[in-house]
Amino acid sequence: MRMHFTSAAAALLLLAGVGAVAAQDVVITPEQDTVVREYVKKQPLASVKLPGVELNVGTALPDTVELHEVPDVKYRYVVVDNRTVLVDPGTRKIIKVYD
């Protein structure tokens, strides 16, 4: 009985870990990408400087950074060091860096 419980617990932890990894994967549809690119061109923002913050997917931006809405897209954007970044407003993590 104890062996079955241990195996079941291990399997549950493994599945929970897989779910957590999948939740971090953000998919931006080509349509959303087009909307973001066009909107950002029409609504340019001043670039902010964030010394010590690397602009990589998964990096969380500080709460002091104002995120700006993109119509019809649930994500927000900001320009950091002259690069536009798309951010998940719930986690404040970068999900895409535009060059």
Helices and strands as residue ranges (DSSP letters): H 2-24, H 30-42, E 68-70, E 73-80, E 83-87, E 94-98
